[in-house]
Amino acid sequence: MPKGKKAKGKKMVLTSVMVKKQEGKKVVSPLFEKRPKNFGISQDIQLKRDLIRFVKWPHFIQLQWQKLFSITS
């Protein structure tokens, strides 16, 4: 019996997508390691907060707010 031809695999052409997948890994420098922020005492700078409620407001402004909130509620 004669032997049949062996099936040959298709040759793949490298596309830009395949090349990008191979180049995907980047070298990470240990000098610029990302660390989580620590907001403990004398650590990272605290975030800015809205401190308007803690301001000592003049009496007439306090009355305006009281009037406004009493009408809405």
PDB file with one MODEL, atoms N, CA, C and O in Angstrom:
MODEL        1
ATOM      1  N   MET A   1       0.824  -1.168   0.000  1.00  0.00           N
ATOM      2  CA  MET A   1       0.000   0.000   0.000  1.00  0.00           C
ATOM      3  C   MET A   1       0.879   1.245   0.000  1.00  0.00           C
ATOM      4  O   MET A   1       1.841   1.338   0.763  1.00  0.00           O
ATOM      5  N   PRO A   2       0.538   2.207  -0.867  1.00  0.00           N
ATOM      6  CA  PRO A   2       1.321   3.442  -0.866  1.00  0.00           C
ATOM      7  C   PRO A   2       0.917   4.333   0.319  1.00  0.00           C
ATOM      8  O   PRO A   2      -0.247   4.399   0.714  1.00  0.00           O
ATOM      9  N   LYS A   3       1.902   4.992   0.848  1.00  0.00           N
ATOM     10  CA  LYS A   3       1.632   5.883   1.980  1.00  0.00           C
ATOM     11  C   LYS A   3       1.133   7.219   1.465  1.00  0.00           C
ATOM     12  O   LYS A   3       1.632   7.728   0.462  1.00  0.00           O
ATOM     13  N   GLY A   4       0.144   7.791   2.151  1.00  0.00           N
ATOM     14  CA  GLY A   4      -0.426   9.074   1.759  1.00  0.00           C
ATOM     15  C   GLY A   4       0.485  10.234   2.183  1.00  0.00           C
ATOM     16  O   GLY A   4       1.420  10.070   2.966  1.00  0.00           O
ATOM     17  N   LYS A   5       0.174  11.395   1.639  1.00  0.00           N
ATOM     18  CA  LYS A   5       0.958  12.575   1.996  1.00  0.00           C
ATOM     19  C   LYS A   5       0.638  12.979   3.439  1.00  0.00           C
ATOM     20  O   LYS A   5      -0.502  12.874   3.891  1.00  0.00           O
ATOM     21  N   LYS A   6       1.657  13.436   4.138  1.00  0.00           N
ATOM     22  CA  LYS A   6       1.452  13.915   5.499  1.00  0.00           C
ATOM     23  C   LYS A   6       0.923  15.340   5.440  1.00  0.00           C
ATOM     24  O   LYS A   6       1.362  16.151   4.624  1.00  0.00           O
ATOM     25  N   ALA A   7      -0.005  15.622   6.302  1.00  0.00           N
ATOM     26  CA  ALA A   7      -0.577  16.972   6.340  1.00  0.00           C
ATOM     27  C   ALA A   7       0.454  17.926   6.932  1.00  0.00           C
ATOM     28  O   ALA A   7       1.038  17.673   7.986  1.00  0.00           O
ATOM     29  N   LYS A   8       0.655  19.018   6.224  1.00  0.00           N
ATOM     30  CA  LYS A   8       1.600  20.017   6.717  1.00  0.00           C
ATOM     31  C   LYS A   8       0.816  21.115   7.424  1.00  0.00           C
ATOM     32  O   LYS A   8      -0.270  21.491   6.985  1.00  0.00           O
ATOM     33  N   GLY A   9       1.368  21.624   8.517  1.00  0.00           N
ATOM     34  CA  GLY A   9       0.726  22.711   9.248  1.00  0.00           C
ATOM     35  C   GLY A   9       0.850  24.012   8.469  1.00  0.00           C
ATOM     36  O   GLY A   9       1.796  24.201   7.704  1.00  0.00           O
ATOM     37  N   LYS A  10      -0.104  24.899   8.668  1.00  0.00           N
ATOM     38  CA  LYS A  10      -0.072  26.187   7.984  1.00  0.00           C
ATOM     39  C   LYS A  10       0.988  27.070   8.618  1.00  0.00           C
ATOM     40  O   LYS A  10       1.173  27.063   9.835  1.00  0.00           O
ATOM     41  N   LYS A  11       1.667  27.814   7.802  1.00  0.00           N
ATOM     42  CA  LYS A  11       2.630  28.771   8.321  1.00  0.00           C
ATOM     43  C   LYS A  11       1.871  30.033   8.707  1.00  0.00           C
ATOM     44  O   LYS A  11       1.101  30.574   7.913  1.00  0.00           O
ATOM     45  N   MET A  12       2.095  30.497   9.934  1.00  0.00           N
ATOM     46  CA  MET A  12       1.388  31.677  10.412  1.00  0.00           C
ATOM     47  C   MET A  12       2.253  32.910  10.187  1.00  0.00           C
ATOM     48  O   MET A  12       3.457  32.909  10.445  1.00  0.00           O
ATOM     49  N   VAL A  13       1.614  33.936   9.710  1.00  0.00           N
ATOM     50  CA  VAL A  13       2.293  35.207   9.525  1.00  0.00           C
ATOM     51  C   VAL A  13       2.080  36.022  10.797  1.00  0.00           C
ATOM     52  O   VAL A  13       0.956  36.127  11.287  1.00  0.00           O
ATOM     53  N   LEU A  14       3.163  36.604  11.338  1.00  0.00           N
ATOM     54  CA  LEU A  14       3.045  37.414  12.549  1.00  0.00           C
ATOM     55  C   LEU A  14       2.323  38.707  12.226  1.00  0.00           C
ATOM     56  O   LEU A  14       2.770  39.495  11.393  1.00  0.00           O
ATOM     57  N   THR A  15       1.223  38.908  12.883  1.00  0.00           N
ATOM     58  CA  THR A  15       0.483  40.150  12.689  1.00  0.00           C
ATOM     59  C   THR A  15       0.883  41.130  13.783  1.00  0.00           C
ATOM     60  O   THR A  15       1.594  40.772  14.723  1.00  0.00           O
ATOM     61  N   SER A  16       0.425  42.356  13.652  1.00  0.00           N
ATOM     62  CA  SER A  16       0.779  43.376  14.638  1.00  0.00           C
ATOM     63  C   SER A  16       0.193  43.043  16.011  1.00  0.00           C
ATOM     64  O   SER A  16       0.766  43.421  17.033  1.00  0.00           O
ATOM     65  N   VAL A  17      -0.945  42.338  16.046  1.00  0.00           N
ATOM     66  CA  VAL A  17      -1.565  41.972  17.318  1.00  0.00           C
ATOM     67  C   VAL A  17      -0.685  40.967  18.055  1.00  0.00           C
ATOM     68  O   VAL A  17      -0.487  41.082  19.265  1.00  0.00           O
ATOM     69  N   MET A  18      -0.165  39.998  17.343  1.00  0.00           N
ATOM     70  CA  MET A  18       0.686  38.994  17.968  1.00  0.00           C
ATOM     71  C   MET A  18       1.994  39.607  18.449  1.00  0.00           C
ATOM     72  O   MET A  18       2.515  39.232  19.499  1.00  0.00           O
ATOM     73  N   VAL A  19       2.517  40.541  17.684  1.00  0.00           N
ATOM     74  CA  VAL A  19       3.765  41.184  18.070  1.00  0.00           C
ATOM     75  C   VAL A  19       3.549  42.009  19.331  1.00  0.00           C
ATOM     76  O   VAL A  19       4.416  42.029  20.205  1.00  0.00           O
ATOM     77  N   LYS A  20       2.398  42.698  19.445  1.00  0.00           N
ATOM     78  CA  LYS A  20       2.105  43.513  20.621  1.00  0.00           C
ATOM     79  C   LYS A  20       1.964  42.642  21.862  1.00  0.00           C
ATOM     80  O   LYS A  20       2.382  43.047  22.947  1.00  0.00           O
ATOM     81  N   LYS A  21       1.382  41.452  21.723  1.00  0.00           N
ATOM     82  CA  LYS A  21       1.229  40.571  22.865  1.00  0.00           C
ATOM     83  C   LYS A  21       2.593  40.138  23.384  1.00  0.00           C
ATOM     84  O   LYS A  21       2.782  40.006  24.594  1.00  0.00           O
ATOM     85  N   GLN A  22       3.534  39.918  22.492  1.00  0.00           N
ATOM     86  CA  GLN A  22       4.861  39.500  22.906  1.00  0.00           C
ATOM     87  C   GLN A  22       5.608  40.647  23.575  1.00  0.00           C
ATOM     88  O   GLN A  22       6.409  40.412  24.480  1.00  0.00           O
ATOM     89  N   GLU A  23       5.361  41.890  23.143  1.00  0.00           N
ATOM     90  CA  GLU A  23       6.057  43.038  23.693  1.00  0.00           C
ATOM     91  C   GLU A  23       5.362  43.591  24.933  1.00  0.00           C
ATOM     92  O   GLU A  23       5.829  44.582  25.494  1.00  0.00           O
ATOM     93  N   GLY A  24       4.267  42.987  25.378  1.00  0.00           N
ATOM     94  CA  GLY A  24       3.440  43.516  26.449  1.00  0.00           C
ATOM     95  C   GLY A  24       4.152  43.691  27.779  1.00  0.00           C
ATOM     96  O   GLY A  24       3.820  44.625  28.508  1.00  0.00           O
ATOM     97  N   LYS A  25       5.120  42.840  28.139  1.00  0.00           N
ATOM     98  CA  LYS A  25       5.778  42.936  29.433  1.00  0.00           C
ATOM     99  C   LYS A  25       6.777  44.074  29.424  1.00  0.00           C
ATOM    100  O   LYS A  25       7.584  44.208  28.504  1.00  0.00           O
ATOM    101  N   LYS A  26       6.708  44.902  30.476  1.00  0.00           N
ATOM    102  CA  LYS A  26       7.643  46.006  30.609  1.00  0.00           C
ATOM    103  C   LYS A  26       8.499  45.766  31.842  1.00  0.00           C
ATOM    104  O   LYS A  26       8.074  45.120  32.799  1.00  0.00           O
ATOM    105  N   VAL A  27       9.682  46.285  31.798  1.00  0.00           N
ATOM    106  CA  VAL A  27      10.576  46.149  32.933  1.00  0.00           C
ATOM    107  C   VAL A  27      10.170  47.177  33.989  1.00  0.00           C
ATOM    108  O   VAL A  27      10.062  48.367  33.691  1.00  0.00           O
ATOM    109  N   VAL A  28       9.947  46.720  35.218  1.00  0.00           N
ATOM    110  CA  VAL A  28       9.525  47.598  36.300  1.00  0.00           C
ATOM    111  C   VAL A  28      10.748  47.948  37.133  1.00  0.00           C
ATOM    112  O   VAL A  28      11.475  47.068  37.595  1.00  0.00           O
ATOM    113  N   SER A  29      10.964  49.245  37.317  1.00  0.00           N
ATOM    114  CA  SER A  29      12.102  49.704  38.093  1.00  0.00           C
ATOM    115  C   SER A  29      11.779  49.624  39.582  1.00  0.00           C
ATOM    116  O   SER A  29      10.718  50.091  39.996  1.00  0.00           O
ATOM    117  N   PRO A  30      12.661  49.048  40.400  1.00  0.00           N
ATOM    118  CA  PRO A  30      12.389  48.989  41.843  1.00  0.00           C
ATOM    119  C   PRO A  30      12.515  50.348  42.524  1.00  0.00           C
ATOM    120  O   PRO A  30      12.109  50.493  43.677  1.00  0.00           O
ATOM    121  N   LEU A  31      13.069  51.346  41.837  1.00  0.00           N
ATOM    122  CA  LEU A  31      13.193  52.678  42.423  1.00  0.00           C
ATOM    123  C   LEU A  31      11.836  53.347  42.590  1.00  0.00           C
ATOM    124  O   LEU A  31      11.632  54.110  43.534  1.00  0.00           O
ATOM    125  N   PHE A  32      10.914  53.069  41.684  1.00  0.00           N
ATOM    126  CA  PHE A  32       9.610  53.726  41.682  1.00  0.00           C
ATOM    127  C   PHE A  32       8.518  52.731  42.049  1.00  0.00           C
ATOM    128  O   PHE A  32       7.539  52.584  41.317  1.00  0.00           O
ATOM    129  N   GLU A  33       8.677  52.061  43.155  1.00  0.00           N
ATOM    130  CA  GLU A  33       7.705  51.067  43.589  1.00  0.00           C
ATOM    131  C   GLU A  33       6.474  51.767  44.158  1.00  0.00           C
ATOM    132  O   GLU A  33       6.606  52.697  44.953  1.00  0.00           O
ATOM    133  N   LYS A  34       5.284  51.330  43.762  1.00  0.00           N
ATOM    134  CA  LYS A  34       4.046  51.953  44.199  1.00  0.00           C
ATOM    135  C   LYS A  34       3.646  51.367  45.545  1.00  0.00           C
ATOM    136  O   LYS A  34       3.514  50.152  45.692  1.00  0.00           O
ATOM    137  N   ARG A  35       3.453  52.250  46.533  1.00  0.00           N
ATOM    138  CA  ARG A  35       3.065  51.820  47.867  1.00  0.00           C
ATOM    139  C   ARG A  35       1.771  52.522  48.269  1.00  0.00           C
ATOM    140  O   ARG A  35       1.534  53.653  47.846  1.00  0.00           O
ATOM    141  N   PRO A  36       0.924  51.872  49.083  1.00  0.00           N
ATOM    142  CA  PRO A  36      -0.302  52.544  49.528  1.00  0.00           C
ATOM    143  C   PRO A  36       0.028  53.682  50.491  1.00  0.00           C
ATOM    144  O   PRO A  36       1.020  53.624  51.217  1.00  0.00           O
ATOM    145  N   LYS A  37      -0.817  54.719  50.489  1.00  0.00           N
ATOM    146  CA  LYS A  37      -0.590  55.860  51.373  1.00  0.00           C
ATOM    147  C   LYS A  37      -0.981  55.497  52.803  1.00  0.00           C
ATOM    148  O   LYS A  37      -1.937  54.756  53.035  1.00  0.00           O
ATOM    149  N   ASN A  38      -0.222  56.034  53.754  1.00  0.00           N
ATOM    150  CA  ASN A  38      -0.489  55.816  55.165  1.00  0.00           C
ATOM    151  C   ASN A  38      -0.825  57.169  55.773  1.00  0.00           C
ATOM    152  O   ASN A  38       0.036  58.046  55.839  1.00  0.00           O
ATOM    153  N   PHE A  39      -2.077  57.354  56.222  1.00  0.00           N
ATOM    154  CA  PHE A  39      -2.519  58.646  56.736  1.00  0.00           C
ATOM    155  C   PHE A  39      -2.428  58.718  58.258  1.00  0.00           C
ATOM    156  O   PHE A  39      -3.142  59.506  58.878  1.00  0.00           O
ATOM    157  N   GLY A  40      -1.565  57.914  58.866  1.00  0.00           N
ATOM    158  CA  GLY A  40      -1.398  57.972  60.317  1.00  0.00           C
ATOM    159  C   GLY A  40      -0.753  59.283  60.747  1.00  0.00           C
ATOM    160  O   GLY A  40      -0.452  60.140  59.916  1.00  0.00           O
ATOM    161  N   ILE A  41      -0.545  59.431  62.050  1.00  0.00           N
ATOM    162  CA  ILE A  41       0.053  60.654  62.582  1.00  0.00           C
ATOM    163  C   ILE A  41       1.474  60.784  62.045  1.00  0.00           C
ATOM    164  O   ILE A  41       2.256  59.834  62.079  1.00  0.00           O
ATOM    165  N   SER A  42       1.787  61.959  61.556  1.00  0.00           N
ATOM    166  CA  SER A  42       3.092  62.324  60.964  1.00  0.00           C
ATOM    167  C   SER A  42       3.475  61.405  59.806  1.00  0.00           C
ATOM    168  O   SER A  42       4.648  61.072  59.638  1.00  0.00           O
ATOM    169  N   GLN A  43       2.509  61.006  59.027  1.00  0.00           N
ATOM    170  CA  GLN A  43       2.770  60.203  57.830  1.00  0.00           C
ATOM    171  C   GLN A  43       2.436  61.044  56.605  1.00  0.00           C
ATOM    172  O   GLN A  43       2.828  62.209  56.547  1.00  0.00           O
ATOM    173  N   ASP A  44       1.731  60.496  55.631  1.00  0.00           N
ATOM    174  CA  ASP A  44       1.394  61.227  54.410  1.00  0.00           C
ATOM    175  C   ASP A  44       0.509  62.434  54.715  1.00  0.00           C
ATOM    176  O   ASP A  44      -0.130  62.508  55.765  1.00  0.00           O
ATOM    177  N   ILE A  45       0.488  63.374  53.777  1.00  0.00           N
ATOM    178  CA  ILE A  45      -0.310  64.586  53.920  1.00  0.00           C
ATOM    179  C   ILE A  45      -1.788  64.214  53.819  1.00  0.00           C
ATOM    180  O   ILE A  45      -2.198  63.480  52.919  1.00  0.00           O
ATOM    181  N   GLN A  46      -2.579  64.735  54.760  1.00  0.00           N
ATOM    182  CA  GLN A  46      -4.006  64.436  54.788  1.00  0.00           C
ATOM    183  C   GLN A  46      -4.707  65.052  53.580  1.00  0.00           C
ATOM    184  O   GLN A  46      -4.252  66.055  53.030  1.00  0.00           O
ATOM    185  N   LEU A  47      -5.813  64.442  53.176  1.00  0.00           N
ATOM    186  CA  LEU A  47      -6.600  64.949  52.069  1.00  0.00           C
ATOM    187  C   LEU A  47      -7.332  66.216  52.486  1.00  0.00           C
ATOM    188  O   LEU A  47      -7.628  66.412  53.664  1.00  0.00           O
ATOM    189  N   LYS A  48      -7.623  67.078  51.511  1.00  0.00           N
ATOM    190  CA  LYS A  48      -8.362  68.308  51.784  1.00  0.00           C
ATOM    191  C   LYS A  48      -9.816  67.946  52.099  1.00  0.00           C
ATOM    192  O   LYS A  48     -10.416  67.108  51.428  1.00  0.00           O
ATOM    193  N   ARG A  49     -10.366  68.585  53.121  1.00  0.00           N
ATOM    194  CA  ARG A  49     -11.747  68.325  53.510  1.00  0.00           C
ATOM    195  C   ARG A  49     -12.537  69.624  53.518  1.00  0.00           C
ATOM    196  O   ARG A  49     -11.971  70.713  53.620  1.00  0.00           O
ATOM    197  N   ASP A  50     -13.843  69.492  53.411  1.00  0.00           N
ATOM    198  CA  ASP A  50     -14.727  70.651  53.454  1.00  0.00           C
ATOM    199  C   ASP A  50     -15.011  70.980  54.924  1.00  0.00           C
ATOM    200  O   ASP A  50     -15.718  70.238  55.605  1.00  0.00           O
ATOM    201  N   LEU A  51     -14.458  72.093  55.407  1.00  0.00           N
ATOM    202  CA  LEU A  51     -14.570  72.454  56.818  1.00  0.00           C
ATOM    203  C   LEU A  51     -15.570  73.580  57.059  1.00  0.00           C
ATOM    204  O   LEU A  51     -15.522  74.227  58.104  1.00  0.00           O
ATOM    205  N   ILE A  52     -16.479  73.826  56.109  1.00  0.00           N
ATOM    206  CA  ILE A  52     -17.419  74.938  56.216  1.00  0.00           C
ATOM    207  C   ILE A  52     -18.321  74.783  57.447  1.00  0.00           C
ATOM    208  O   ILE A  52     -18.678  75.779  58.077  1.00  0.00           O
ATOM    209  N   ARG A  53     -18.689  73.554  57.791  1.00  0.00           N
ATOM    210  CA  ARG A  53     -19.593  73.361  58.935  1.00  0.00           C
ATOM    211  C   ARG A  53     -18.939  73.757  60.253  1.00  0.00           C
ATOM    212  O   ARG A  53     -19.646  74.091  61.204  1.00  0.00           O
ATOM    213  N   PHE A  54     -17.618  73.731  60.337  1.00  0.00           N
ATOM    214  CA  PHE A  54     -16.923  73.979  61.594  1.00  0.00           C
ATOM    215  C   PHE A  54     -16.493  75.438  61.760  1.00  0.00           C
ATOM    216  O   PHE A  54     -15.814  75.781  62.728  1.00  0.00           O
ATOM    217  N   VAL A  55     -16.887  76.292  60.818  1.00  0.00           N
ATOM    218  CA  VAL A  55     -16.527  77.706  60.886  1.00  0.00           C
ATOM    219  C   VAL A  55     -17.485  78.417  61.837  1.00  0.00           C
ATOM    220  O   VAL A  55     -18.672  78.098  61.887  1.00  0.00           O
ATOM    221  N   LYS A  56     -16.962  79.382  62.590  1.00  0.00           N
ATOM    222  CA  LYS A  56     -17.807  80.205  63.456  1.00  0.00           C
ATOM    223  C   LYS A  56     -18.473  81.252  62.578  1.00  0.00           C
ATOM    224  O   LYS A  56     -17.853  82.253  62.218  1.00  0.00           O
ATOM    225  N   TRP A  57     -19.756  81.020  62.226  1.00  0.00           N
ATOM    226  CA  TRP A  57     -20.484  81.902  61.328  1.00  0.00           C
ATOM    227  C   TRP A  57     -21.161  83.023  62.118  1.00  0.00           C
ATOM    228  O   TRP A  57     -21.505  82.839  63.286  1.00  0.00           O
ATOM    229  N   PRO A  58     -21.353  84.184  61.485  1.00  0.00           N
ATOM    230  CA  PRO A  58     -22.096  85.269  62.132  1.00  0.00           C
ATOM    231  C   PRO A  58     -23.536  84.837  62.436  1.00  0.00           C
ATOM    232  O   PRO A  58     -24.083  83.942  61.791  1.00  0.00           O
ATOM    233  N   HIS A  59     -24.122  85.487  63.419  1.00  0.00           N
ATOM    234  CA  HIS A  59     -25.447  85.092  63.903  1.00  0.00           C
ATOM    235  C   HIS A  59     -26.523  85.241  62.825  1.00  0.00           C
ATOM    236  O   HIS A  59     -27.417  84.400  62.730  1.00  0.00           O
ATOM    237  N   PHE A  60     -26.450  86.303  62.007  1.00  0.00           N
ATOM    238  CA  PHE A  60     -27.498  86.502  60.995  1.00  0.00           C
ATOM    239  C   PHE A  60     -27.462  85.416  59.925  1.00  0.00           C
ATOM    240  O   PHE A  60     -28.495  85.085  59.343  1.00  0.00           O
ATOM    241  N   ILE A  61     -26.284  84.860  59.663  1.00  0.00           N
ATOM    242  CA  ILE A  61     -26.200  83.763  58.685  1.00  0.00           C
ATOM    243  C   ILE A  61     -26.774  82.487  59.295  1.00  0.00           C
ATOM    244  O   ILE A  61     -27.447  81.716  58.611  1.00  0.00           O
ATOM    245  N   GLN A  62     -26.510  82.268  60.576  1.00  0.00           N
ATOM    246  CA  GLN A  62     -27.092  81.104  61.242  1.00  0.00           C
ATOM    247  C   GLN A  62     -28.617  81.173  61.219  1.00  0.00           C
ATOM    248  O   GLN A  62     -29.286  80.156  61.033  1.00  0.00           O
ATOM    249  N   LEU A  63     -29.163  82.377  61.410  1.00  0.00           N
ATOM    250  CA  LEU A  63     -30.622  82.542  61.360  1.00  0.00           C
ATOM    251  C   LEU A  63     -31.169  82.258  59.966  1.00  0.00           C
ATOM    252  O   LEU A  63     -32.245  81.677  59.824  1.00  0.00           O
ATOM    253  N   GLN A  64     -30.425  82.670  58.931  1.00  0.00           N
ATOM    254  CA  GLN A  64     -30.863  82.393  57.552  1.00  0.00           C
ATOM    255  C   GLN A  64     -30.938  80.891  57.308  1.00  0.00           C
ATOM    256  O   GLN A  64     -31.892  80.402  56.703  1.00  0.00           O
ATOM    257  N   TRP A  65     -29.935  80.166  57.777  1.00  0.00           N
ATOM    258  CA  TRP A  65     -29.930  78.716  57.588  1.00  0.00           C
ATOM    259  C   TRP A  65     -31.081  78.063  58.349  1.00  0.00           C
ATOM    260  O   TRP A  65     -31.757  77.178  57.824  1.00  0.00           O
ATOM    261  N   GLN A  66     -31.298  78.501  59.586  1.00  0.00           N
ATOM    262  CA  GLN A  66     -32.381  77.924  60.385  1.00  0.00           C
ATOM    263  C   GLN A  66     -33.732  78.146  59.711  1.00  0.00           C
ATOM    264  O   GLN A  66     -34.581  77.255  59.687  1.00  0.00           O
ATOM    265  N   LYS A  67     -33.917  79.334  59.169  1.00  0.00           N
ATOM    266  CA  LYS A  67     -35.167  79.646  58.478  1.00  0.00           C
ATOM    267  C   LYS A  67     -35.326  78.765  57.239  1.00  0.00           C
ATOM    268  O   LYS A  67     -36.405  78.230  56.985  1.00  0.00           O
ATOM    269  N   LEU A  68     -34.257  78.620  56.480  1.00  0.00           N
ATOM    270  CA  LEU A  68     -34.290  77.811  55.261  1.00  0.00           C
ATOM    271  C   LEU A  68     -34.615  76.354  55.580  1.00  0.00           C
ATOM    272  O   LEU A  68     -35.447  75.743  54.908  1.00  0.00           O
ATOM    273  N   PHE A  69     -33.968  75.796  56.598  1.00  0.00           N
ATOM    274  CA  PHE A  69     -34.176  74.389  56.920  1.00  0.00           C
ATOM    275  C   PHE A  69     -35.529  74.137  57.579  1.00  0.00           C
ATOM    276  O   PHE A  69     -36.098  73.056  57.430  1.00  0.00           O
ATOM    277  N   SER A  70     -36.046  75.125  58.304  1.00  0.00           N
ATOM    278  CA  SER A  70     -37.360  74.931  58.928  1.00  0.00           C
ATOM    279  C   SER A  70     -38.470  74.944  57.878  1.00  0.00           C
ATOM    280  O   SER A  70     -39.491  74.279  58.052  1.00  0.00           O
ATOM    281  N   ILE A  71     -38.280  75.693  56.788  1.00  0.00           N
ATOM    282  CA  ILE A  71     -39.279  75.738  55.714  1.00  0.00           C
ATOM    283  C   ILE A  71     -39.278  74.432  54.924  1.00  0.00           C
ATOM    284  O   ILE A  71     -40.343  73.918  54.582  1.00  0.00           O
ATOM    285  N   THR A  72     -38.099  73.891  54.631  1.00  0.00           N
ATOM    286  CA  THR A  72     -38.008  72.700  53.787  1.00  0.00           C
ATOM    287  C   THR A  72     -38.412  71.440  54.526  1.00  0.00           C
ATOM    288  O   THR A  72     -38.876  70.490  53.896  1.00  0.00           O
ATOM    289  N   SER A  73     -38.249  71.396  55.859  1.00  0.00           N
ATOM    290  CA  SER A  73     -38.569  70.156  56.568  1.00  0.00           C
ATOM    291  C   SER A  73     -39.877  70.204  57.297  1.00  0.00           C
ATOM    292  O   SER A  73     -40.265  69.225  57.934  1.00  0.00           O
TER     293      SER A  73
ENDMDL
END
